[in-house]
Amino acid sequence: MAYFARPSSASAAVRIVKPNTPDESTPAQLPSRKDSVPRQTQCRNILIYGFCKFEDKGCVYYHPSAPDAIQPTTQSETPAVASISAQAVNAPVFIPKSSSVNRVPSPSPSPPEYQAIQEQYGYDLGNGRLGEAATQLEPQYDDFSVHQDMSYYSASSQFFIREPLNYHLYTPIIPPSFVSSTSDSHFVPSSSELRQLLQTRSEDVRSAPQVGLGLPEEIQGYHTLTPLDTAATTSDRRKLFNWSSVVYRATHKADGIPYALLRVENFRLMHQAAFSSIEAWSKIRHPNIVSVHEAFTTRSFNDNSLVVAYTYHPRAQTLHDLHLKPKSTYQNNYSGHPQPPPLGAIPERTLWSYIIQIASAIKKVHEAGMAARTIDATKVLLTGKNRRVVRISSCGVMDVLMYDTHQDLHYLQQEDLSQFGRLVFALTCNNPNAASTSNFQKSLDHMSRMYSHDVKTAALFLISKSNPHKVKTINRLYEIIGSRITAELDDALEATDRYEHELTGELENARIVRLLCKLNFINERPEFALDPRWSETGDRYIIKLFRDYVFHQVDEQGNPVTNLSHVLTCLNKLDAGSEEKLMLVARDEQSCLVVSYRDIRTCLESAFSELARPTGSTYTR
Ligand SMILES: Nc1ncnc2c1ncn2[C@@H]1O[C@H](COP(=O)(O)OP(=O)(O)OP(=O)(O)O)[C@@H](O)[C@H]1O
């Protein structure tokens, strides 16, 4: 067998090739200085295997006695060169046993060392969502398969040992022990449901509008108007005070982002100053308030319409549609007897979440010297089922509509709290009119039976009349609900952990995509620099063989191996520049190269920078 050191300084690859007969030549496969070998260079077999089978059979490299052997880390001297000996050329041909057996053992570290690293850092070769995807795409690959490379550290001696990756370059998934719960929680659904949720939202944003609705093509830069109202007919629509309103989803041409347009029909703006409140609202940013962007009037709907543009929350549902629309027999079911929560009753934990979030929004608005004026089940949106975030919508529109009435701010703020109280009554009793005089006592009894004393106290405080001795303010509500805020905060923090956990799983994806892009930029570019053998020589050839190793392996029956975890493992190691060696086999199986992932990474970087070089590159045509 003949060994050729790849003379390029960029790579320490060991090339093992079938010897050529004198008239055979493979100029393109071997680097230009291929016929010289460094006689004083330590044989790479010593480095890799600890011995060289061919030491006495023609191997031209230096074979030190055991104590003299140069450790891999110190091997950086300038190699001397020498010609290949005749024996070397006639050495037996290396024939790989099977194309899938490409692993080469590597000397360090010891398995316990690696295990310690693994335990300490929770390091996972196939980490990330793509790792999960592997199991999803390939159900036949069980957990063991995804983590098959970790099996090197089983007791069985038939497994090879791998070097650890540069684990500091990796971001392991947060170990489950640090995430209080990875299952469905108050705020965050299970991983797969979260995925589905995000997909449905994205689908919602891209859904095509109905045709033939006679809506304007574009108003004030907003196009693709799609009505969002759930009312079956126009007459079923609720009124916004005395005005009919309709909500559209529309995309703005400047940023391509969808917005919710609230249109008030037949409204004539008398004073431009009425828009001053919209300006004030557009400065309010709060997680429980649907952000206001702008307002304008238009005649595009063949009337005088007022339009206010808000942030669009895909798949948002009003609390009314979710909890109060008649769909169960529970509505107005005041039997007077204790009863289990009926189907559709809001669990107390959820109710508190709503109360705390709405209170927080009102506090923000009142502290800004404004009033919300739309604390109503038809205007509070739930944006996401598990992540029970509620947001007050339609803010600012009442200020414009009622501009002429000049209402007192204190009165409006008191009214916000009363509206809030009526909302709590409605939600606890599944009845929009639960706080009306005729229903009041029955509703209170019902609330007492179904919910804790604190709910009743908060609801009564909110609908009570303010008096000089006991002024009703949002801050006073906080004194009542304070003890419940801790649970909400805990859940919110847990949700943050969960989201970070989910995000971490996605973190590596970008690196993998970048690597794939680079590989694809480089591979198969016969036209580059008018050189049809561009991919067949030098660094590019190694990259091409690596691509085959990663993607084009076949099993013993010749079937393509489509194991995504193998792909991810290889790409992760390439990205980390692991010193681990692998054997790359030419397609004709007549030659192979032993290289480290670090070598391949160097080749990749150099080939890519050659491609990406702005000047001097002829690939600009
Ligand atoms: N900012 C928004 N993002 C996403 N959806 C929204 C937004 N604002 C309102 N919607 C949706 O638009 C629909 C209509 O909102 P609207 O305020 O008119 O409610 P409504 O009074 O219940 O309507 P309806 O006229 O159907 O009775 C609701 O289903 C609501 O979920």
The ligand as an ORCA input file, in Angstrom:
! r2SCAN-3c Opt
* xyz 0 1
  N     -55.929     43.198     15.802
  C     -56.560     42.112     15.398
  N     -55.861     41.053     14.974
  C     -56.494     39.954     14.553
  N     -57.806     39.799     14.543
  C     -58.567     40.825     14.958
  C     -57.974     42.030     15.410
  N     -58.964     42.851     15.776
  C     -60.120     42.200     15.570
  N     -59.882     40.971     15.080
  C     -60.869     39.958     14.731
  O     -61.827     40.535     13.897
  C     -63.082     40.001     14.173
  C     -64.077     41.120     14.239
  O     -63.704     42.034     15.240
  P     -64.760     42.994     15.881
  O     -64.071     43.947     16.759
  O     -65.659     43.530     14.819
  O     -65.489     41.956     16.785
  P     -67.000     41.707     16.939
  O     -67.605     42.905     17.525
  O     -67.113     40.406     17.677
  O     -67.400     41.528     15.429
  P     -68.770     41.162     14.793
  O     -69.047     42.337     13.921
  O     -68.424     39.929     14.015
  O     -69.771     40.945     15.824
  C     -62.990     39.242     15.479
  O     -63.136     37.863     15.220
  C     -61.593     39.488     15.972
  O     -61.023     38.299     16.458
*
